[in-house]
Amino acid sequence: MQNLRVQKRIVNSKRHTLGYIASGKRYTRGQLVRLARQGRVQSVIAAQGSQGWYVTVDQSTTHRSLTDLPIVVE
């Protein structure tokens, strides 16, 4: 399967991330974490913090941030 490419971030009215749009399909934060842990998301890695797993950009491939993505407010 081809790696997914994250295109947009889905946020609520307070700008908290609810999910992402990757390769034209909608994913929740949890789904994207799972896919990133499997290595199926381009330029994104999963990391474990004190609050649990989250996704972040792979700094070796890009210097941008996921917060730099265009947003969709829901």
Biopython code that builds the backbone (N, CA, C, O; Angstrom):
import numpy as np
from Bio.PDB.StructureBuilder import StructureBuilder

atoms = [
    (1, "MET", "N", (0.840, -1.197, 0.000)),
    (1, "MET", "CA", (0.000, 0.000, 0.000)),
    (1, "MET", "C", (0.881, 1.255, 0.000)),
    (1, "MET", "O", (1.925, 1.292, 0.651)),
    (2, "GLN", "N", (0.460, 2.241, -0.712)),
    (2, "GLN", "CA", (1.170, 3.514, -0.803)),
    (2, "GLN", "C", (1.038, 4.299, 0.506)),
    (2, "GLN", "O", (0.001, 4.252, 1.167)),
    (3, "ASN", "N", (2.113, 5.024, 0.869)),
    (3, "ASN", "CA", (2.056, 5.837, 2.087)),
    (3, "ASN", "C", (1.076, 6.979, 1.927)),
    (3, "ASN", "O", (0.973, 7.584, 0.860)),
    (4, "LEU", "N", (0.362, 7.265, 2.993)),
    (4, "LEU", "CA", (-0.594, 8.367, 3.011)),
    (4, "LEU", "C", (0.149, 9.688, 3.169)),
    (4, "LEU", "O", (1.219, 9.739, 3.775)),
    (5, "ARG", "N", (-0.417, 10.738, 2.631)),
    (5, "ARG", "CA", (0.152, 12.068, 2.781)),
    (5, "ARG", "C", (-0.874, 12.960, 3.471)),
    (5, "ARG", "O", (-1.986, 13.135, 2.972)),
    (6, "VAL", "N", (-0.505, 13.519, 4.610)),
    (6, "VAL", "CA", (-1.414, 14.363, 5.382)),
    (6, "VAL", "C", (-1.561, 15.703, 4.672)),
    (6, "VAL", "O", (-0.568, 16.354, 4.347)),
    (7, "GLN", "N", (-2.832, 16.118, 4.428)),
    (7, "GLN", "CA", (-3.096, 17.337, 3.672)),
    (7, "GLN", "C", (-3.712, 18.441, 4.511)),
    (7, "GLN", "O", (-3.405, 19.616, 4.307)),
    (8, "LYS", "N", (-4.585, 18.081, 5.459)),
    (8, "LYS", "CA", (-5.275, 19.079, 6.272)),
    (8, "LYS", "C", (-5.463, 18.567, 7.685)),
    (8, "LYS", "O", (-5.424, 17.365, 7.946)),
    (9, "ARG", "N", (-5.670, 19.514, 8.589)),
    (9, "ARG", "CA", (-5.935, 19.195, 9.992)),
    (9, "ARG", "C", (-7.382, 19.581, 10.280)),
    (9, "ARG", "O", (-7.814, 20.673, 9.911)),
    (10, "ILE", "N", (-8.131, 18.702, 10.932)),
    (10, "ILE", "CA", (-9.523, 18.968, 11.298)),
    (10, "ILE", "C", (-9.528, 19.430, 12.754)),
    (10, "ILE", "O", (-9.030, 18.731, 13.636)),
    (11, "VAL", "N", (-10.095, 20.616, 12.998)),
    (11, "VAL", "CA", (-10.090, 21.186, 14.344)),
    (11, "VAL", "C", (-11.501, 21.580, 14.761)),
    (11, "VAL", "O", (-12.389, 21.732, 13.922)),
    (12, "ASN", "N", (-11.699, 21.746, 16.083)),
    (12, "ASN", "CA", (-12.978, 22.251, 16.571)),
    (12, "ASN", "C", (-12.895, 23.774, 16.680)),
    (12, "ASN", "O", (-11.889, 24.367, 16.289)),
    (13, "SER", "N", (-13.922, 24.398, 17.197)),
    (13, "SER", "CA", (-13.962, 25.862, 17.253)),
    (13, "SER", "C", (-12.871, 26.436, 18.152)),
    (13, "SER", "O", (-12.506, 27.603, 18.004)),
    (14, "LYS", "N", (-12.342, 25.638, 19.083)),
    (14, "LYS", "CA", (-11.247, 26.094, 19.947)),
    (14, "LYS", "C", (-9.880, 25.766, 19.351)),
    (14, "LYS", "O", (-8.848, 25.971, 19.990)),
    (15, "ARG", "N", (-9.884, 25.256, 18.124)),
    (15, "ARG", "CA", (-8.683, 24.891, 17.372)),
    (15, "ARG", "C", (-7.947, 23.683, 17.943)),
    (15, "ARG", "O", (-6.740, 23.540, 17.749)),
    (16, "HIS", "N", (-8.673, 22.812, 18.649)),
    (16, "HIS", "CA", (-8.104, 21.554, 19.110)),
    (16, "HIS", "C", (-8.221, 20.535, 17.976)),
    (16, "HIS", "O", (-9.262, 20.449, 17.324)),
    (17, "THR", "N", (-7.182, 19.782, 17.747)),
    (17, "THR", "CA", (-7.155, 18.829, 16.641)),
    (17, "THR", "C", (-8.079, 17.649, 16.906)),
    (17, "THR", "O", (-7.959, 16.964, 17.922)),
    (18, "LEU", "N", (-9.005, 17.423, 15.973)),
    (18, "LEU", "CA", (-9.929, 16.287, 16.048)),
    (18, "LEU", "C", (-9.472, 15.147, 15.148)),
    (18, "LEU", "O", (-9.711, 13.978, 15.452)),
    (19, "GLY", "N", (-8.816, 15.485, 14.041)),
    (19, "GLY", "CA", (-8.387, 14.477, 13.081)),
    (19, "GLY", "C", (-7.629, 15.115, 11.947)),
    (19, "GLY", "O", (-7.217, 16.273, 12.017)),
    (20, "TYR", "N", (-7.452, 14.327, 10.886)),
    (20, "TYR", "CA", (-6.667, 14.778, 9.739)),
    (20, "TYR", "C", (-7.310, 14.284, 8.452)),
    (20, "TYR", "O", (-8.061, 13.309, 8.448)),
    (21, "ILE", "N", (-7.006, 14.966, 7.375)),
    (21, "ILE", "CA", (-7.353, 14.487, 6.043)),
    (21, "ILE", "C", (-6.041, 14.089, 5.393)),
    (21, "ILE", "O", (-5.138, 14.909, 5.226)),
    (22, "ALA", "N", (-5.950, 12.810, 5.026)),
    (22, "ALA", "CA", (-4.731, 12.283, 4.420)),
    (22, "ALA", "C", (-5.095, 11.562, 3.136)),
    (22, "ALA", "O", (-5.936, 10.664, 3.123)),
    (23, "SER", "N", (-4.447, 11.973, 2.058)),
    (23, "SER", "CA", (-4.695, 11.384, 0.735)),
    (23, "SER", "C", (-6.187, 11.361, 0.409)),
    (23, "SER", "O", (-6.699, 10.388, -0.145)),
    (24, "GLY", "N", (-6.880, 12.455, 0.765)),
    (24, "GLY", "CA", (-8.284, 12.624, 0.422)),
    (24, "GLY", "C", (-9.278, 11.931, 1.339)),
    (24, "GLY", "O", (-10.485, 12.040, 1.122)),
    (25, "LYS", "N", (-8.805, 11.220, 2.362)),
    (25, "LYS", "CA", (-9.698, 10.501, 3.264)),
    (25, "LYS", "C", (-9.558, 11.049, 4.683)),
    (25, "LYS", "O", (-8.480, 11.484, 5.089)),
    (26, "ARG", "N", (-10.652, 11.022, 5.423)),
    (26, "ARG", "CA", (-10.696, 11.561, 6.778)),
    (26, "ARG", "C", (-10.262, 10.493, 7.793)),
    (26, "ARG", "O", (-10.703, 9.346, 7.724)),
    (27, "TYR", "N", (-9.389, 10.886, 8.741)),
    (27, "TYR", "CA", (-8.913, 9.988, 9.790)),
    (27, "TYR", "C", (-9.000, 10.690, 11.136)),
    (27, "TYR", "O", (-8.747, 11.891, 11.233)),
    (28, "THR", "N", (-9.360, 9.942, 12.172)),
    (28, "THR", "CA", (-9.325, 10.502, 13.525)),
    (28, "THR", "C", (-7.865, 10.545, 13.965)),
    (28, "THR", "O", (-6.993, 9.973, 13.311)),
    (29, "ARG", "N", (-7.610, 11.225, 15.073)),
    (29, "ARG", "CA", (-6.244, 11.273, 15.599)),
    (29, "ARG", "C", (-5.744, 9.862, 15.901)),
    (29, "ARG", "O", (-4.608, 9.518, 15.576)),
    (30, "GLY", "N", (-6.592, 9.054, 16.520)),
    (30, "GLY", "CA", (-6.204, 7.685, 16.869)),
    (30, "GLY", "C", (-5.893, 6.830, 15.654)),
    (30, "GLY", "O", (-4.935, 6.057, 15.662)),
    (31, "GLN", "N", (-6.701, 6.966, 14.609)),
    (31, "GLN", "CA", (-6.452, 6.200, 13.391)),
    (31, "GLN", "C", (-5.124, 6.596, 12.759)),
    (31, "GLN", "O", (-4.377, 5.738, 12.288)),
    (32, "LEU", "N", (-4.828, 7.898, 12.750)),
    (32, "LEU", "CA", (-3.580, 8.356, 12.143)),
    (32, "LEU", "C", (-2.383, 7.905, 12.974)),
    (32, "LEU", "O", (-1.338, 7.566, 12.416)),
    (33, "VAL", "N", (-2.520, 7.896, 14.293)),
    (33, "VAL", "CA", (-1.442, 7.386, 15.151)),
    (33, "VAL", "C", (-1.164, 5.929, 14.810)),
    (33, "VAL", "O", (-0.009, 5.536, 14.650)),
    (34, "ARG", "N", (-2.209, 5.137, 14.698)),
    (34, "ARG", "CA", (-2.057, 3.714, 14.379)),
    (34, "ARG", "C", (-1.348, 3.524, 13.033)),
    (34, "ARG", "O", (-0.445, 2.696, 12.914)),
    (35, "LEU", "N", (-1.762, 4.294, 12.025)),
    (35, "LEU", "CA", (-1.140, 4.190, 10.708)),
    (35, "LEU", "C", (0.309, 4.670, 10.740)),
    (35, "LEU", "O", (1.166, 4.080, 10.082)),
    (36, "ALA", "N", (0.593, 5.725, 11.492)),
    (36, "ALA", "CA", (1.965, 6.230, 11.600)),
    (36, "ALA", "C", (2.865, 5.214, 12.300)),
    (36, "ALA", "O", (4.030, 5.058, 11.931)),
    (37, "ARG", "N", (2.330, 4.524, 13.307)),
    (37, "ARG", "CA", (3.111, 3.493, 14.002)),
    (37, "ARG", "C", (3.442, 2.339, 13.069)),
    (37, "ARG", "O", (4.446, 1.653, 13.261)),
    (38, "GLN", "N", (2.605, 2.120, 12.061)),
    (38, "GLN", "CA", (2.857, 1.072, 11.065)),
    (38, "GLN", "C", (3.747, 1.576, 9.937)),
    (38, "GLN", "O", (4.099, 0.812, 9.038)),
    (39, "GLY", "N", (4.117, 2.861, 9.975)),
    (39, "GLY", "CA", (4.976, 3.433, 8.938)),
    (39, "GLY", "C", (4.254, 3.717, 7.640)),
    (39, "GLY", "O", (4.879, 3.755, 6.579)),
    (40, "ARG", "N", (2.945, 3.916, 7.705)),
    (40, "ARG", "CA", (2.150, 4.091, 6.491)),
    (40, "ARG", "C", (1.800, 5.546, 6.187)),
    (40, "ARG", "O", (1.019, 5.808, 5.273)),
    (41, "VAL", "N", (2.370, 6.508, 6.944)),
    (41, "VAL", "CA", (2.083, 7.917, 6.722)),
    (41, "VAL", "C", (3.392, 8.623, 6.385)),
    (41, "VAL", "O", (4.355, 8.572, 7.151)),
    (42, "GLN", "N", (3.412, 9.278, 5.235)),
    (42, "GLN", "CA", (4.609, 9.948, 4.750)),
    (42, "GLN", "C", (4.969, 11.152, 5.627)),
    (42, "GLN", "O", (4.113, 11.987, 5.919)),
    (43, "SER", "N", (6.225, 11.238, 6.041)),
    (43, "SER", "CA", (6.794, 12.364, 6.798)),
    (43, "SER", "C", (6.171, 12.558, 8.179)),
    (43, "SER", "O", (6.322, 13.625, 8.775)),
    (44, "VAL", "N", (5.480, 11.557, 8.693)),
    (44, "VAL", "CA", (4.846, 11.653, 10.013)),
    (44, "VAL", "C", (5.248, 10.429, 10.829)),
    (44, "VAL", "O", (5.280, 9.308, 10.322)),
    (45, "ILE", "N", (5.559, 10.671, 12.114)),
    (45, "ILE", "CA", (5.880, 9.567, 13.011)),
    (45, "ILE", "C", (4.968, 9.629, 14.225)),
    (45, "ILE", "O", (4.407, 10.680, 14.538)),
    (46, "ALA", "N", (4.825, 8.514, 14.897)),
    (46, "ALA", "CA", (4.060, 8.458, 16.142)),
    (46, "ALA", "C", (5.053, 8.479, 17.296)),
    (46, "ALA", "O", (6.103, 7.839, 17.238)),
    (47, "ALA", "N", (4.715, 9.213, 18.331)),
    (47, "ALA", "CA", (5.565, 9.305, 19.519)),
    (47, "ALA", "C", (4.691, 9.118, 20.746)),
    (47, "ALA", "O", (3.495, 9.410, 20.725)),
    (48, "GLN", "N", (5.306, 8.624, 21.819)),
    (48, "GLN", "CA", (4.556, 8.410, 23.053)),
    (48, "GLN", "C", (4.968, 9.468, 24.067)),
    (48, "GLN", "O", (6.146, 9.623, 24.389)),
    (49, "GLY", "N", (3.966, 10.194, 24.560)),
    (49, "GLY", "CA", (4.201, 11.212, 25.569)),
    (49, "GLY", "C", (3.503, 10.844, 26.862)),
    (49, "GLY", "O", (2.974, 9.741, 26.999)),
    (50, "SER", "N", (3.503, 11.756, 27.798)),
    (50, "SER", "CA", (2.893, 11.481, 29.102)),
    (50, "SER", "C", (1.375, 11.327, 29.008)),
    (50, "SER", "O", (0.763, 10.694, 29.868)),
    (51, "GLN", "N", (0.763, 11.903, 27.968)),
    (51, "GLN", "CA", (-0.689, 11.817, 27.771)),
    (51, "GLN", "C", (-1.087, 10.697, 26.813)),
    (51, "GLN", "O", (-2.272, 10.532, 26.524)),
    (52, "GLY", "N", (-0.123, 9.928, 26.318)),
    (52, "GLY", "CA", (-0.409, 8.861, 25.366)),
    (52, "GLY", "C", (0.279, 9.110, 24.037)),
    (52, "GLY", "O", (1.181, 9.942, 23.935)),
    (53, "TRP", "N", (-0.155, 8.381, 23.023)),
    (53, "TRP", "CA", (0.449, 8.482, 21.693)),
    (53, "TRP", "C", (-0.069, 9.702, 20.946)),
    (53, "TRP", "O", (-1.221, 10.104, 21.106)),
    (54, "TYR", "N", (0.803, 10.283, 20.128)),
    (54, "TYR", "CA", (0.434, 11.405, 19.273)),
    (54, "TYR", "C", (1.269, 11.356, 17.995)),
    (54, "TYR", "O", (2.261, 10.629, 17.931)),
    (55, "VAL", "N", (0.880, 12.113, 16.993)),
    (55, "VAL", "CA", (1.644, 12.172, 15.745)),
    (55, "VAL", "C", (2.389, 13.499, 15.672)),
    (55, "VAL", "O", (1.925, 14.527, 16.167)),
    (56, "THR", "N", (3.534, 13.446, 15.052)),
    (56, "THR", "CA", (4.353, 14.621, 14.824)),
    (56, "THR", "C", (5.099, 14.419, 13.513)),
    (56, "THR", "O", (5.169, 13.302, 13.001)),
    (57, "VAL", "N", (5.652, 15.486, 12.974)),
    (57, "VAL", "CA", (6.374, 15.342, 11.709)),
    (57, "VAL", "C", (7.725, 14.696, 11.963)),
    (57, "VAL", "O", (8.306, 14.839, 13.039)),
    (58, "ASP", "N", (8.208, 13.993, 10.969)),
    (58, "ASP", "CA", (9.529, 13.386, 11.011)),
    (58, "ASP", "C", (10.525, 14.480, 10.660)),
    (58, "ASP", "O", (10.630, 14.869, 9.496)),
    (59, "GLN", "N", (11.254, 14.979, 11.644)),
    (59, "GLN", "CA", (12.165, 16.107, 11.439)),
    (59, "GLN", "C", (13.284, 15.793, 10.450)),
    (59, "GLN", "O", (13.907, 16.713, 9.921)),
    (60, "SER", "N", (13.550, 14.520, 10.192)),
    (60, "SER", "CA", (14.600, 14.176, 9.234)),
    (60, "SER", "C", (14.136, 14.373, 7.794)),
    (60, "SER", "O", (14.959, 14.429, 6.880)),
    (61, "THR", "N", (12.816, 14.480, 7.584)),
    (61, "THR", "CA", (12.306, 14.623, 6.217)),
    (61, "THR", "C", (11.716, 16.001, 5.944)),
    (61, "THR", "O", (11.585, 16.388, 4.782)),
    (62, "THR", "N", (11.356, 16.754, 6.985)),
    (62, "THR", "CA", (10.758, 18.073, 6.780)),
    (62, "THR", "C", (10.983, 18.946, 8.005)),
    (62, "THR", "O", (11.185, 18.442, 9.110)),
    (63, "HIS", "N", (10.948, 20.234, 7.807)),
    (63, "HIS", "CA", (11.108, 21.175, 8.917)),
    (63, "HIS", "C", (9.792, 21.874, 9.238)),
    (63, "HIS", "O", (9.754, 22.800, 10.047)),
    (64, "ARG", "N", (8.730, 21.431, 8.609)),
    (64, "ARG", "CA", (7.414, 22.007, 8.869)),
    (64, "ARG", "C", (6.761, 21.302, 10.045)),
    (64, "ARG", "O", (7.291, 20.314, 10.555)),
    (65, "SER", "N", (5.622, 21.802, 10.472)),
    (65, "SER", "CA", (4.881, 21.232, 11.578)),
    (65, "SER", "C", (3.476, 20.868, 11.113)),
    (65, "SER", "O", (2.983, 21.421, 10.130)),
    (66, "LEU", "N", (2.841, 19.951, 11.806)),
    (66, "LEU", "CA", (1.453, 19.619, 11.469)),
    (66, "LEU", "C", (0.531, 20.818, 11.714)),
    (66, "LEU", "O", (-0.530, 20.915, 11.098)),
    (67, "THR", "N", (0.922, 21.720, 12.597)),
    (67, "THR", "CA", (0.097, 22.917, 12.838)),
    (67, "THR", "C", (0.188, 23.891, 11.676)),
    (67, "THR", "O", (-0.616, 24.820, 11.602)),
    (68, "ASP", "N", (1.144, 23.713, 10.760)),
    (68, "ASP", "CA", (1.252, 24.571, 9.580)),
    (68, "ASP", "C", (0.271, 24.163, 8.473)),
    (68, "ASP", "O", (0.098, 24.888, 7.494)),
    (69, "LEU", "N", (-0.367, 23.004, 8.633)),
    (69, "LEU", "CA", (-1.305, 22.528, 7.612)),
    (69, "LEU", "C", (-2.544, 23.419, 7.554)),
    (69, "LEU", "O", (-2.908, 24.051, 8.546)),
    (70, "PRO", "N", (-3.191, 23.467, 6.381)),
    (70, "PRO", "CA", (-4.492, 24.137, 6.317)),
    (70, "PRO", "C", (-5.470, 23.436, 7.260)),
    (70, "PRO", "O", (-5.360, 22.232, 7.491)),
    (71, "ILE", "N", (-6.420, 24.187, 7.800)),
    (71, "ILE", "CA", (-7.360, 23.586, 8.753)),
    (71, "ILE", "C", (-8.782, 23.569, 8.211)),
    (71, "ILE", "O", (-9.147, 24.371, 7.351)),
    (72, "VAL", "N", (-9.576, 22.641, 8.729)),
    (72, "VAL", "CA", (-10.998, 22.547, 8.479)),
    (72, "VAL", "C", (-11.653, 22.662, 9.859)),
    (72, "VAL", "O", (-11.403, 21.825, 10.726)),
    (73, "VAL", "N", (-12.483, 23.678, 10.075)),
    (73, "VAL", "CA", (-13.122, 23.892, 11.375)),
    (73, "VAL", "C", (-14.467, 23.194, 11.391)),
    (73, "VAL", "O", (-15.274, 23.359, 10.476)),
    (74, "GLU", "N", (-14.705, 22.414, 12.434)),
    (74, "GLU", "CA", (-15.994, 21.733, 12.579)),
    (74, "GLU", "C", (-16.658, 22.126, 13.877)),
    (74, "GLU", "O", (-17.754, 21.654, 14.177)),
]
sb = StructureBuilder()
sb.init_structure("model")
sb.init_model(0)
sb.init_chain("A")
sb.init_seg("    ")
for serial, (resi, resn, name, xyz) in enumerate(atoms, 1):
    if name == "N":
        sb.init_residue(resn, " ", resi, " ")
    sb.init_atom(name, np.array(xyz, "f"), 0.0, 1.0, " ", f" {name:<3s}", serial, name[0])
structure = sb.get_structure()
